[in-house]
Amino acid sequence: MSLNGLLINYNYCTGCHSCEMACKVEHGYKEGEWGIKLTQNGPSELEDGKWELDYIPVPTRRCDLCADRVKEGRLPTCVHHCQGLCMEYGSVEELAKKITSPRMVLYTPSN
């Protein structure tokens, strides 16, 4: 059995918070509880005068990659609802082959 994970390409994350809200609704999390949390890096000025602003969705320890949804053949809710299409679910082995940028991260569940 292969280990599955979540590939996030934050080159394309728009910071819409859809992943957070979909996760909260799916799991019934209360205010201040998160299965995935959108973080913001920046804005910060770079040496060449350009600016950097990144949004990075970060799964928390509560994230089980929507095990119940996946058992039913559905995608994790964060992937399903991602408006920026920057998340992909699948086997870690296959997702690792798709990493083409240092601005991509691969997550696996902690439990």
Secondary structure, 3 states (H helix, E strand, C coil): CCCEEEEEECCCCCCCCHHHHHHHHHHCCCCCCCCEEEEEEEEEECCCCCEEEEEEEEECCCCCCCHHHHHCCCCCHHHHHCCCCCEEEEEHHHHHHCCCCCCEEEECCCC
